[in-house]
Amino acid sequence: MVEEKNRFVAMRDGVRLACDIYRPDAPGRKFPALLSTSLYGKDVQKVTDERRPLSPRHGNGGQEAGDTRFFVSRGYVHVVAGARGAGDSEGIRAGSSMRGSITSGGDT
């Protein structure tokens, strides 16, 4: 698996979202991509290897993005992005809704 960390992708309005990109190690080949966006920033979206009880505050890591290793091993590129204003992403966070992220998702 090839990891490209802290890449910035420009949206149509110039705002740049911070992304981590994971892809199969097969240079020159094209793969379908899955996009996961987090209101809490991309860096919390990790599936841990630890088998532990869920924490009431943090769960078991940020698992909303899914299991990157699972996706990549099946031939997908997995892009994990922070929403506008989340983590290292630029822009202004639009409260707790995903309204701004819908347009950004299409641009990404």
Biopython code that builds the backbone (N, CA, C, O; Angstrom):
import numpy as np
from Bio.PDB.StructureBuilder import StructureBuilder

atoms = [
    (1, "MET", "N", (0.849, -1.171, 0.000)),
    (1, "MET", "CA", (0.000, 0.000, 0.000)),
    (1, "MET", "C", (0.899, 1.239, 0.000)),
    (1, "MET", "O", (1.874, 1.322, 0.747)),
    (2, "VAL", "N", (0.547, 2.186, -0.846)),
    (2, "VAL", "CA", (1.265, 3.458, -0.914)),
    (2, "VAL", "C", (0.449, 4.500, -0.159)),
    (2, "VAL", "O", (-0.757, 4.626, -0.373)),
    (3, "GLU", "N", (1.106, 5.245, 0.723)),
    (3, "GLU", "CA", (0.441, 6.290, 1.510)),
    (3, "GLU", "C", (0.964, 7.655, 1.087)),
    (3, "GLU", "O", (2.173, 7.875, 1.021)),
    (4, "GLU", "N", (0.048, 8.565, 0.802)),
    (4, "GLU", "CA", (0.399, 9.960, 0.527)),
    (4, "GLU", "C", (-0.279, 10.791, 1.608)),
    (4, "GLU", "O", (-1.490, 11.011, 1.562)),
    (5, "LYS", "N", (0.495, 11.248, 2.571)),
    (5, "LYS", "CA", (-0.056, 11.961, 3.726)),
    (5, "LYS", "C", (-0.037, 13.468, 3.492)),
    (5, "LYS", "O", (0.826, 13.997, 2.791)),
    (6, "ASN", "N", (-1.005, 14.139, 4.094)),
    (6, "ASN", "CA", (-1.064, 15.604, 4.128)),
    (6, "ASN", "C", (-1.006, 16.240, 2.747)),
    (6, "ASN", "O", (-0.263, 17.196, 2.524)),
    (7, "ARG", "N", (-1.790, 15.705, 1.828)),
    (7, "ARG", "CA", (-1.940, 16.307, 0.507)),
    (7, "ARG", "C", (-3.087, 17.301, 0.589)),
    (7, "ARG", "O", (-4.035, 17.085, 1.344)),
    (8, "PHE", "N", (-3.019, 18.372, -0.163)),
    (8, "PHE", "CA", (-4.091, 19.363, -0.172)),
    (8, "PHE", "C", (-4.758, 19.365, -1.535)),
    (8, "PHE", "O", (-4.090, 19.438, -2.567)),
    (9, "VAL", "N", (-6.097, 19.284, -1.530)),
    (9, "VAL", "CA", (-6.882, 19.264, -2.756)),
    (9, "VAL", "C", (-7.713, 20.539, -2.790)),
    (9, "VAL", "O", (-8.458, 20.831, -1.854)),
    (10, "ALA", "N", (-7.579, 21.303, -3.887)),
    (10, "ALA", "CA", (-8.283, 22.583, -4.013)),
    (10, "ALA", "C", (-9.726, 22.374, -4.461)),
    (10, "ALA", "O", (-9.998, 21.602, -5.381)),
    (11, "MET", "N", (-10.637, 23.066, -3.802)),
    (11, "MET", "CA", (-12.036, 23.073, -4.184)),
    (11, "MET", "C", (-12.255, 24.179, -5.225)),
    (11, "MET", "O", (-11.357, 24.986, -5.465)),
    (12, "ARG", "N", (-13.429, 24.219, -5.836)),
    (12, "ARG", "CA", (-13.688, 25.207, -6.886)),
    (12, "ARG", "C", (-13.612, 26.645, -6.389)),
    (12, "ARG", "O", (-13.385, 27.559, -7.181)),
    (13, "ASP", "N", (-13.800, 26.862, -5.071)),
    (13, "ASP", "CA", (-13.715, 28.226, -4.534)),
    (13, "ASP", "C", (-12.318, 28.554, -3.999)),
    (13, "ASP", "O", (-12.116, 29.614, -3.406)),
    (14, "GLY", "N", (-11.365, 27.660, -4.203)),
    (14, "GLY", "CA", (-9.990, 27.902, -3.788)),
    (14, "GLY", "C", (-9.621, 27.344, -2.427)),
    (14, "GLY", "O", (-8.436, 27.254, -2.106)),
    (15, "VAL", "N", (-10.604, 26.965, -1.612)),
    (15, "VAL", "CA", (-10.323, 26.364, -0.306)),
    (15, "VAL", "C", (-9.650, 25.013, -0.537)),
    (15, "VAL", "O", (-10.032, 24.269, -1.441)),
    (16, "ARG", "N", (-8.657, 24.704, 0.276)),
    (16, "ARG", "CA", (-7.930, 23.436, 0.144)),
    (16, "ARG", "C", (-8.245, 22.528, 1.329)),
    (16, "ARG", "O", (-8.164, 22.940, 2.486)),
    (17, "LEU", "N", (-8.603, 21.291, 1.019)),
    (17, "LEU", "CA", (-8.876, 20.298, 2.056)),
    (17, "LEU", "C", (-7.658, 19.407, 2.243)),
    (17, "LEU", "O", (-7.025, 18.987, 1.274)),
    (18, "ALA", "N", (-7.339, 19.126, 3.499)),
    (18, "ALA", "CA", (-6.235, 18.220, 3.823)),
    (18, "ALA", "C", (-6.713, 16.782, 3.628)),
    (18, "ALA", "O", (-7.777, 16.398, 4.114)),
    (19, "CYS", "N", (-5.919, 16.001, 2.916)),
    (19, "CYS", "CA", (-6.288, 14.618, 2.607)),
    (19, "CYS", "C", (-5.108, 13.680, 2.827)),
    (19, "CYS", "O", (-3.950, 14.056, 2.647)),
    (20, "ASP", "N", (-5.425, 12.467, 3.215)),
    (20, "ASP", "CA", (-4.472, 11.367, 3.176)),
    (20, "ASP", "C", (-4.987, 10.426, 2.093)),
    (20, "ASP", "O", (-6.176, 10.111, 2.054)),
    (21, "ILE", "N", (-4.099, 9.980, 1.221)),
    (21, "ILE", "CA", (-4.488, 9.134, 0.101)),
    (21, "ILE", "C", (-3.747, 7.806, 0.222)),
    (21, "ILE", "O", (-2.524, 7.768, 0.360)),
    (22, "TYR", "N", (-4.508, 6.727, 0.167)),
    (22, "TYR", "CA", (-3.953, 5.376, 0.268)),
    (22, "TYR", "C", (-4.334, 4.640, -1.012)),
    (22, "TYR", "O", (-5.496, 4.656, -1.418)),
    (23, "ARG", "N", (-3.358, 3.995, -1.647)),
    (23, "ARG", "CA", (-3.654, 3.314, -2.901)),
    (23, "ARG", "C", (-2.844, 2.026, -3.017)),
    (23, "ARG", "O", (-1.819, 1.858, -2.356)),
    (24, "PRO", "N", (-3.324, 1.122, -3.870)),
    (24, "PRO", "CA", (-2.555, -0.098, -4.104)),
    (24, "PRO", "C", (-1.186, 0.237, -4.703)),
    (24, "PRO", "O", (-1.048, 1.214, -5.440)),
    (25, "ASP", "N", (-0.197, -0.564, -4.389)),
    (25, "ASP", "CA", (1.156, -0.355, -4.901)),
    (25, "ASP", "C", (1.260, -0.993, -6.285)),
    (25, "ASP", "O", (1.797, -2.089, -6.439)),
    (26, "ALA", "N", (0.739, -0.289, -7.281)),
    (26, "ALA", "CA", (0.748, -0.768, -8.664)),
    (26, "ALA", "C", (0.902, 0.447, -9.574)),
    (26, "ALA", "O", (-0.086, 0.934, -10.123)),
    (27, "PRO", "N", (2.125, 0.941, -9.741)),
    (27, "PRO", "CA", (2.365, 2.153, -10.530)),
    (27, "PRO", "C", (1.787, 2.061, -11.942)),
    (27, "PRO", "O", (1.879, 1.029, -12.607)),
    (28, "GLY", "N", (1.188, 3.171, -12.379)),
    (28, "GLY", "CA", (0.654, 3.249, -13.730)),
    (28, "GLY", "C", (-0.750, 2.713, -13.900)),
    (28, "GLY", "O", (-1.347, 2.894, -14.961)),
    (29, "ARG", "N", (-1.290, 2.064, -12.896)),
    (29, "ARG", "CA", (-2.652, 1.524, -12.996)),
    (29, "ARG", "C", (-3.644, 2.497, -12.396)),
    (29, "ARG", "O", (-3.309, 3.272, -11.501)),
    (30, "LYS", "N", (-4.870, 2.451, -12.896)),
    (30, "LYS", "CA", (-5.944, 3.289, -12.361)),
    (30, "LYS", "C", (-6.859, 2.417, -11.510)),
    (30, "LYS", "O", (-7.089, 1.245, -11.809)),
    (31, "PHE", "N", (-7.378, 3.025, -10.433)),
    (31, "PHE", "CA", (-8.261, 2.314, -9.512)),
    (31, "PHE", "C", (-9.447, 3.204, -9.166)),
    (31, "PHE", "O", (-9.318, 4.428, -9.175)),
    (32, "PRO", "N", (-10.602, 2.612, -8.860)),
    (32, "PRO", "CA", (-11.717, 3.419, -8.359)),
    (32, "PRO", "C", (-11.355, 3.975, -6.986)),
    (32, "PRO", "O", (-10.541, 3.397, -6.266)),
    (33, "ALA", "N", (-11.965, 5.097, -6.634)),
    (33, "ALA", "CA", (-11.641, 5.744, -5.355)),
    (33, "ALA", "C", (-12.869, 5.842, -4.464)),
    (33, "ALA", "O", (-13.991, 6.019, -4.938)),
    (34, "LEU", "N", (-12.634, 5.725, -3.173)),
    (34, "LEU", "CA", (-13.649, 5.934, -2.144)),
    (34, "LEU", "C", (-13.227, 7.152, -1.337)),
    (34, "LEU", "O", (-12.073, 7.254, -0.922)),
    (35, "LEU", "N", (-14.158, 8.081, -1.112)),
    (35, "LEU", "CA", (-13.868, 9.297, -0.359)),
    (35, "LEU", "C", (-14.561, 9.245, 0.992)),
    (35, "LEU", "O", (-15.765, 8.999, 1.074)),
    (36, "SER", "N", (-13.798, 9.475, 2.043)),
    (36, "SER", "CA", (-14.336, 9.579, 3.403)),
    (36, "SER", "C", (-13.997, 10.969, 3.917)),
    (36, "SER", "O", (-12.849, 11.403, 3.834)),
    (37, "THR", "N", (-14.996, 11.667, 4.448)),
    (37, "THR", "CA", (-14.796, 13.021, 4.960)),
    (37, "THR", "C", (-15.177, 13.059, 6.426)),
    (37, "THR", "O", (-16.183, 12.475, 6.828)),
    (38, "SER", "N", (-14.374, 13.747, 7.229)),
    (38, "SER", "CA", (-14.636, 13.816, 8.664)),
    (38, "SER", "C", (-14.760, 15.257, 9.131)),
    (38, "SER", "O", (-13.949, 16.111, 8.773)),
    (39, "LEU", "N", (-15.778, 15.514, 9.929)),
    (39, "LEU", "CA", (-15.942, 16.833, 10.556)),
    (39, "LEU", "C", (-14.915, 17.066, 11.649)),
    (39, "LEU", "O", (-14.771, 18.187, 12.137)),
    (40, "TYR", "N", (-14.200, 16.019, 12.038)),
    (40, "TYR", "CA", (-13.238, 16.115, 13.138)),
    (40, "TYR", "C", (-11.794, 16.100, 12.641)),
    (40, "TYR", "O", (-10.869, 16.027, 13.450)),
    (41, "GLY", "N", (-11.588, 16.167, 11.345)),
    (41, "GLY", "CA", (-10.243, 16.123, 10.776)),
    (41, "GLY", "C", (-9.885, 14.712, 10.357)),
    (41, "GLY", "O", (-10.390, 13.738, 10.915)),
    (42, "LYS", "N", (-9.021, 14.611, 9.382)),
    (42, "LYS", "CA", (-8.661, 13.311, 8.811)),
    (42, "LYS", "C", (-7.831, 12.452, 9.751)),
    (42, "LYS", "O", (-7.872, 11.224, 9.672)),
    (43, "ASP", "N", (-7.078, 13.092, 10.640)),
    (43, "ASP", "CA", (-6.120, 12.342, 11.452)),
    (43, "ASP", "C", (-6.750, 11.458, 12.522)),
    (43, "ASP", "O", (-6.077, 10.577, 13.057)),
    (44, "VAL", "N", (-8.014, 11.667, 12.846)),
    (44, "VAL", "CA", (-8.656, 10.799, 13.841)),
    (44, "VAL", "C", (-9.320, 9.593, 13.190)),
    (44, "VAL", "O", (-9.850, 8.730, 13.889)),
    (45, "GLN", "N", (-9.301, 9.521, 11.879)),
    (45, "GLN", "CA", (-9.979, 8.443, 11.165)),
    (45, "GLN", "C", (-9.075, 7.246, 10.963)),
    (45, "GLN", "O", (-8.625, 6.980, 9.849)),
    (46, "LYS", "N", (-8.817, 6.542, 12.014)),
    (46, "LYS", "CA", (-7.952, 5.367, 11.956)),
    (46, "LYS", "C", (-8.655, 4.185, 12.606)),
    (46, "LYS", "O", (-9.286, 4.325, 13.653)),
    (47, "VAL", "N", (-8.543, 3.039, 11.987)),
    (47, "VAL", "CA", (-9.018, 1.809, 12.612)),
    (47, "VAL", "C", (-7.823, 1.236, 13.355)),
    (47, "VAL", "O", (-6.768, 1.002, 12.766)),
    (48, "THR", "N", (-7.992, 1.015, 14.633)),
    (48, "THR", "CA", (-6.874, 0.513, 15.430)),
    (48, "THR", "C", (-6.770, -1.002, 15.308)),
    (48, "THR", "O", (-7.747, -1.680, 14.993)),
    (49, "ASP", "N", (-5.591, -1.515, 15.557)),
    (49, "ASP", "CA", (-5.386, -2.962, 15.576)),
    (49, "ASP", "C", (-5.760, -3.552, 16.927)),
    (49, "ASP", "O", (-5.919, -4.765, 17.071)),
    (50, "GLU", "N", (-5.897, -2.680, 17.905)),
    (50, "GLU", "CA", (-6.174, -3.153, 19.258)),
    (50, "GLU", "C", (-7.620, -3.619, 19.380)),
    (50, "GLU", "O", (-8.535, -3.008, 18.827)),
    (51, "ARG", "N", (-7.802, -4.674, 20.090)),
    (51, "ARG", "CA", (-9.149, -5.155, 20.418)),
    (51, "ARG", "C", (-9.420, -4.706, 21.842)),
    (51, "ARG", "O", (-8.965, -5.330, 22.800)),
    (52, "ARG", "N", (-10.149, -3.643, 21.968)),
    (52, "ARG", "CA", (-10.401, -3.089, 23.297)),
    (52, "ARG", "C", (-11.846, -2.615, 23.366)),
    (52, "ARG", "O", (-12.478, -2.396, 22.333)),
    (53, "PRO", "N", (-12.367, -2.457, 24.568)),
    (53, "PRO", "CA", (-13.736, -1.956, 24.697)),
    (53, "PRO", "C", (-13.829, -0.530, 24.170)),
    (53, "PRO", "O", (-12.853, 0.219, 24.192)),
    (54, "LEU", "N", (-15.002, -0.172, 23.702)),
    (54, "LEU", "CA", (-15.215, 1.193, 23.230)),
    (54, "LEU", "C", (-15.138, 2.174, 24.388)),
    (54, "LEU", "O", (-15.681, 1.924, 25.463)),
    (55, "SER", "N", (-14.469, 3.273, 24.164)),
    (55, "SER", "CA", (-14.396, 4.343, 25.149)),
    (55, "SER", "C", (-15.649, 5.194, 25.012)),
    (55, "SER", "O", (-16.045, 5.506, 23.889)),
    (56, "PRO", "N", (-16.299, 5.588, 26.127)),
    (56, "PRO", "CA", (-17.489, 6.427, 26.019)),
    (56, "PRO", "C", (-17.195, 7.766, 25.347)),
    (56, "PRO", "O", (-18.079, 8.359, 24.729)),
    (57, "ARG", "N", (-15.963, 8.239, 25.465)),
    (57, "ARG", "CA", (-15.633, 9.550, 24.904)),
    (57, "ARG", "C", (-15.094, 9.468, 23.478)),
    (57, "ARG", "O", (-15.441, 10.300, 22.639)),
    (58, "HIS", "N", (-14.257, 8.483, 23.195)),
    (58, "HIS", "CA", (-13.584, 8.431, 21.901)),
    (58, "HIS", "C", (-13.914, 7.198, 21.074)),
    (58, "HIS", "O", (-13.374, 7.025, 19.982)),
    (59, "GLY", "N", (-14.781, 6.350, 21.572)),
    (59, "GLY", "CA", (-15.069, 5.134, 20.828)),
    (59, "GLY", "C", (-13.824, 4.273, 20.747)),
    (59, "GLY", "O", (-13.103, 4.126, 21.734)),
    (60, "ASN", "N", (-13.571, 3.713, 19.599)),
    (60, "ASN", "CA", (-12.403, 2.859, 19.404)),
    (60, "ASN", "C", (-11.525, 3.453, 18.306)),
    (60, "ASN", "O", (-10.958, 2.728, 17.488)),
    (61, "GLY", "N", (-11.422, 4.770, 18.301)),
    (61, "GLY", "CA", (-10.750, 5.461, 17.210)),
    (61, "GLY", "C", (-11.815, 5.976, 16.264)),
    (61, "GLY", "O", (-12.987, 5.627, 16.402)),
    (62, "GLY", "N", (-11.430, 6.788, 15.320)),
    (62, "GLY", "CA", (-12.401, 7.326, 14.365)),
    (62, "GLY", "C", (-12.638, 6.335, 13.252)),
    (62, "GLY", "O", (-11.865, 6.281, 12.296)),
    (63, "GLN", "N", (-13.676, 5.563, 13.356)),
    (63, "GLN", "CA", (-13.892, 4.490, 12.395)),
    (63, "GLN", "C", (-14.934, 4.824, 11.342)),
    (63, "GLN", "O", (-15.337, 3.949, 10.575)),
    (64, "GLU", "N", (-15.379, 6.079, 11.290)),
    (64, "GLU", "CA", (-16.378, 6.426, 10.283)),
    (64, "GLU", "C", (-15.833, 6.266, 8.869)),
    (64, "GLU", "O", (-16.587, 5.965, 7.944)),
    (65, "ALA", "N", (-14.537, 6.464, 8.698)),
    (65, "ALA", "CA", (-13.929, 6.391, 7.364)),
    (65, "ALA", "C", (-13.840, 4.963, 6.845)),
    (65, "ALA", "O", (-13.688, 4.754, 5.641)),
    (66, "GLY", "N", (-13.931, 3.999, 7.716)),
    (66, "GLY", "CA", (-13.803, 2.609, 7.294)),
    (66, "GLY", "C", (-12.372, 2.113, 7.410)),
    (66, "GLY", "O", (-11.482, 2.838, 7.854)),
    (67, "ASP", "N", (-12.169, 0.886, 7.010)),
    (67, "ASP", "CA", (-10.879, 0.218, 7.149)),
    (67, "ASP", "C", (-10.067, 0.383, 5.865)),
    (67, "ASP", "O", (-10.315, -0.297, 4.869)),
    (68, "THR", "N", (-9.110, 1.279, 5.903)),
    (68, "THR", "CA", (-8.287, 1.573, 4.729)),
    (68, "THR", "C", (-7.629, 0.322, 4.171)),
    (68, "THR", "O", (-7.630, 0.113, 2.958)),
    (69, "ARG", "N", (-7.072, -0.507, 5.033)),
    (69, "ARG", "CA", (-6.393, -1.724, 4.557)),
    (69, "ARG", "C", (-7.353, -2.636, 3.792)),
    (69, "ARG", "O", (-6.981, -3.235, 2.783)),
    (70, "PHE", "N", (-8.582, -2.735, 4.280)),
    (70, "PHE", "CA", (-9.596, -3.554, 3.619)),
    (70, "PHE", "C", (-9.861, -3.030, 2.213)),
    (70, "PHE", "O", (-9.858, -3.800, 1.253)),
    (71, "PHE", "N", (-10.092, -1.720, 2.085)),
    (71, "PHE", "CA", (-10.411, -1.131, 0.780)),
    (71, "PHE", "C", (-9.248, -1.270, -0.201)),
    (71, "PHE", "O", (-9.438, -1.698, -1.340)),
    (72, "VAL", "N", (-8.054, -0.910, 0.240)),
    (72, "VAL", "CA", (-6.889, -0.931, -0.657)),
    (72, "VAL", "C", (-6.558, -2.355, -1.096)),
    (72, "VAL", "O", (-6.186, -2.579, -2.248)),
    (73, "SER", "N", (-6.691, -3.306, -0.194)),
    (73, "SER", "CA", (-6.384, -4.698, -0.553)),
    (73, "SER", "C", (-7.358, -5.250, -1.591)),
    (73, "SER", "O", (-7.089, -6.278, -2.212)),
    (74, "ARG", "N", (-8.479, -4.575, -1.779)),
    (74, "ARG", "CA", (-9.476, -4.995, -2.766)),
    (74, "ARG", "C", (-9.466, -4.104, -4.009)),
    (74, "ARG", "O", (-10.400, -4.139, -4.810)),
    (75, "GLY", "N", (-8.404, -3.305, -4.165)),
    (75, "GLY", "CA", (-8.230, -2.553, -5.397)),
    (75, "GLY", "C", (-8.847, -1.171, -5.432)),
    (75, "GLY", "O", (-9.137, -0.657, -6.512)),
    (76, "TYR", "N", (-9.055, -0.559, -4.282)),
    (76, "TYR", "CA", (-9.598, 0.801, -4.227)),
    (76, "TYR", "C", (-8.554, 1.780, -3.712)),
    (76, "TYR", "O", (-7.697, 1.427, -2.902)),
    (77, "VAL", "N", (-8.638, 3.013, -4.192)),
    (77, "VAL", "CA", (-7.911, 4.120, -3.581)),
    (77, "VAL", "C", (-8.819, 4.643, -2.479)),
    (77, "VAL", "O", (-10.017, 4.821, -2.701)),
    (78, "HIS", "N", (-8.270, 4.891, -1.298)),
    (78, "HIS", "CA", (-9.065, 5.421, -0.186)),
    (78, "HIS", "C", (-8.545, 6.812, 0.143)),
    (78, "HIS", "O", (-7.399, 6.976, 0.563)),
    (79, "VAL", "N", (-9.398, 7.812, -0.050)),
    (79, "VAL", "CA", (-9.057, 9.200, 0.247)),
    (79, "VAL", "C", (-9.776, 9.582, 1.535)),
    (79, "VAL", "O", (-11.003, 9.515, 1.609)),
    (80, "VAL", "N", (-9.015, 9.982, 2.544)),
    (80, "VAL", "CA", (-9.586, 10.397, 3.825)),
    (80, "VAL", "C", (-9.306, 11.890, 3.961)),
    (80, "VAL", "O", (-8.152, 12.307, 4.056)),
    (81, "ALA", "N", (-10.372, 12.691, 3.970)),
    (81, "ALA", "CA", (-10.234, 14.148, 3.974)),
    (81, "ALA", "C", (-10.873, 14.757, 5.209)),
    (81, "ALA", "O", (-11.864, 14.246, 5.731)),
    (82, "GLY", "N", (-10.296, 15.844, 5.662)),
    (82, "GLY", "CA", (-10.927, 16.651, 6.698)),
    (82, "GLY", "C", (-11.904, 17.602, 6.036)),
    (82, "GLY", "O", (-11.594, 18.172, 4.990)),
    (83, "ALA", "N", (-13.072, 17.785, 6.619)),
    (83, "ALA", "CA", (-14.059, 18.721, 6.079)),
    (83, "ALA", "C", (-13.533, 20.154, 6.200)),
    (83, "ALA", "O", (-12.523, 20.396, 6.860)),
    (84, "ARG", "N", (-14.211, 21.081, 5.571)),
    (84, "ARG", "CA", (-13.831, 22.493, 5.656)),
    (84, "ARG", "C", (-13.695, 22.915, 7.113)),
    (84, "ARG", "O", (-14.588, 22.684, 7.929)),
    (85, "GLY", "N", (-12.569, 23.534, 7.421)),
    (85, "GLY", "CA", (-12.348, 24.046, 8.768)),
    (85, "GLY", "C", (-12.024, 22.984, 9.802)),
    (85, "GLY", "O", (-11.918, 23.295, 10.989)),
    (86, "ALA", "N", (-11.865, 21.749, 9.382)),
    (86, "ALA", "CA", (-11.561, 20.659, 10.323)),
    (86, "ALA", "C", (-10.100, 20.260, 10.189)),
    (86, "ALA", "O", (-9.594, 20.093, 9.080)),
    (87, "GLY", "N", (-9.432, 20.109, 11.311)),
    (87, "GLY", "CA", (-8.024, 19.707, 11.270)),
    (87, "GLY", "C", (-7.202, 20.713, 10.492)),
    (87, "GLY", "O", (-7.262, 21.913, 10.762)),
    (88, "ASP", "N", (-6.435, 20.231, 9.528)),
    (88, "ASP", "CA", (-5.581, 21.099, 8.713)),
    (88, "ASP", "C", (-6.286, 21.657, 7.486)),
    (88, "ASP", "O", (-5.681, 22.422, 6.735)),
    (89, "SER", "N", (-7.538, 21.299, 7.260)),
    (89, "SER", "CA", (-8.260, 21.803, 6.093)),
    (89, "SER", "C", (-8.571, 23.280, 6.253)),
    (89, "SER", "O", (-8.833, 23.765, 7.354)),
    (90, "GLU", "N", (-8.535, 23.983, 5.131)),
    (90, "GLU", "CA", (-8.848, 25.408, 5.142)),
    (90, "GLU", "C", (-10.360, 25.609, 5.131)),
    (90, "GLU", "O", (-11.126, 24.651, 5.030)),
    (91, "GLY", "N", (-10.771, 26.859, 5.236)),
    (91, "GLY", "CA", (-12.184, 27.196, 5.149)),
    (91, "GLY", "C", (-12.825, 27.321, 6.508)),
    (91, "GLY", "O", (-12.179, 27.174, 7.545)),
    (92, "ILE", "N", (-14.109, 27.595, 6.476)),
    (92, "ILE", "CA", (-14.886, 27.798, 7.697)),
    (92, "ILE", "C", (-15.840, 26.629, 7.856)),
    (92, "ILE", "O", (-16.591, 26.283, 6.944)),
    (93, "ARG", "N", (-15.793, 26.043, 9.012)),
    (93, "ARG", "CA", (-16.681, 24.921, 9.314)),
    (93, "ARG", "C", (-18.101, 25.436, 9.438)),
    (93, "ARG", "O", (-18.352, 26.425, 10.127)),
    (94, "ALA", "N", (-19.029, 24.769, 8.772)),
    (94, "ALA", "CA", (-20.435, 25.181, 8.775)),
    (94, "ALA", "C", (-21.186, 24.455, 9.882)),
    (94, "ALA", "O", (-22.070, 23.646, 9.603)),
    (95, "GLY", "N", (-20.845, 24.736, 11.123)),
    (95, "GLY", "CA", (-21.520, 24.101, 12.250)),
    (95, "GLY", "C", (-21.297, 22.602, 12.246)),
    (95, "GLY", "O", (-20.241, 22.120, 11.837)),
    (96, "SER", "N", (-22.296, 21.875, 12.703)),
    (96, "SER", "CA", (-22.154, 20.420, 12.766)),
    (96, "SER", "C", (-22.841, 19.733, 11.594)),
    (96, "SER", "O", (-22.989, 18.511, 11.591)),
    (97, "SER", "N", (-23.262, 20.511, 10.596)),
    (97, "SER", "CA", (-23.925, 19.892, 9.449)),
    (97, "SER", "C", (-22.904, 19.547, 8.377)),
    (97, "SER", "O", (-21.756, 19.987, 8.429)),
    (98, "MET", "N", (-23.323, 18.778, 7.435)),
    (98, "MET", "CA", (-22.444, 18.385, 6.335)),
    (98, "MET", "C", (-22.721, 19.213, 5.081)),
    (98, "MET", "O", (-22.220, 18.871, 4.009)),
    (99, "ARG", "N", (-23.512, 20.303, 5.182)),
    (99, "ARG", "CA", (-23.880, 21.064, 3.985)),
    (99, "ARG", "C", (-22.671, 21.484, 3.158)),
    (99, "ARG", "O", (-22.651, 21.260, 1.947)),
    (100, "GLY", "N", (-21.674, 22.082, 3.777)),
    (100, "GLY", "CA", (-20.487, 22.506, 3.050)),
    (100, "GLY", "C", (-19.688, 21.341, 2.516)),
    (100, "GLY", "O", (-19.006, 21.463, 1.499)),
    (101, "SER", "N", (-19.768, 20.217, 3.194)),
    (101, "SER", "CA", (-18.991, 19.051, 2.776)),
    (101, "SER", "C", (-19.580, 18.370, 1.554)),
    (101, "SER", "O", (-18.871, 17.658, 0.843)),
    (102, "ILE", "N", (-20.857, 18.576, 1.301)),
    (102, "ILE", "CA", (-21.471, 17.945, 0.134)),
    (102, "ILE", "C", (-20.835, 18.486, -1.138)),
    (102, "ILE", "O", (-20.426, 17.715, -2.006)),
    (103, "THR", "N", (-20.748, 19.807, -1.253)),
    (103, "THR", "CA", (-20.100, 20.411, -2.415)),
    (103, "THR", "C", (-18.629, 20.047, -2.453)),
    (103, "THR", "O", (-18.099, 19.720, -3.515)),
    (104, "SER", "N", (-17.963, 20.099, -1.311)),
    (104, "SER", "CA", (-16.540, 19.770, -1.258)),
    (104, "SER", "C", (-16.295, 18.330, -1.675)),
    (104, "SER", "O", (-15.295, 18.036, -2.330)),
    (105, "GLY", "N", (-17.185, 17.438, -1.307)),
    (105, "GLY", "CA", (-17.023, 16.037, -1.688)),
    (105, "GLY", "C", (-17.018, 15.859, -3.193)),
    (105, "GLY", "O", (-16.225, 15.082, -3.726)),
    (106, "GLY", "N", (-17.893, 16.569, -3.879)),
    (106, "GLY", "CA", (-17.915, 16.510, -5.342)),
    (106, "GLY", "C", (-16.652, 17.073, -5.951)),
    (106, "GLY", "O", (-16.148, 16.544, -6.942)),
    (107, "ASP", "N", (-16.135, 18.141, -5.369)),
    (107, "ASP", "CA", (-14.905, 18.760, -5.870)),
    (107, "ASP", "C", (-13.696, 17.869, -5.630)),
    (107, "ASP", "O", (-12.779, 17.823, -6.450)),
    (108, "THR", "N", (-13.694, 17.160, -4.504)),
    (108, "THR", "CA", (-12.553, 16.324, -4.159)),
    (108, "THR", "C", (-12.432, 15.190, -5.137)),
    (108, "THR", "O", (-11.525, 14.366, -5.017)),
]
sb = StructureBuilder()
sb.init_structure("model")
sb.init_model(0)
sb.init_chain("A")
sb.init_seg("    ")
for serial, (resi, resn, name, xyz) in enumerate(atoms, 1):
    if name == "N":
        sb.init_residue(resn, " ", resi, " ")
    sb.init_atom(name, np.array(xyz, "f"), 0.0, 1.0, " ", f" {name:<3s}", serial, name[0])
structure = sb.get_structure()
